[in-house]
Amino acid sequence: MSENVAGLLCYVLGWVTGLIFYFIDKRPFVRFHAAQSIVVFGGLTILRIAVGILFVTGTGFHAGFGVLALLSIIGFVLWILLMIKAYQGEKFRVPVAADLSEQIFGKS
């Protein structure tokens, strides 16, 4: 499988495919996208859970719903953008997430 296709596949199911590709593929390009996928979509998943617990179960249902909708839109836009960039062979860095993924997983 070519690097750009593997890089794209790192994002297909969010942090799950990122985790799979991080452990099965040792190429630096693929590991970069896998680590970034884990951080970006894992972080968004954690944020959605936290917002759900804080707002939806509490009294701020409408505010929580708006924040959840915003997080979903951001996630969808990032999902499409990152898959396209990986397929084009680019190491597109999400500003905070790329730095965090390098701290956690090391520089690829």
Secondary structure, DSSP 8 states (H G I E B T S, - for coil): --HHHHHHHHHHTTHHHHHHHHHH---HHHHHHHHHHHHHHHHHHHHHHHHIIIIISSS-HHHHHHHHHHHHHHHHHHHHHHHHHHHTT-----HHHHHHHHHHH---
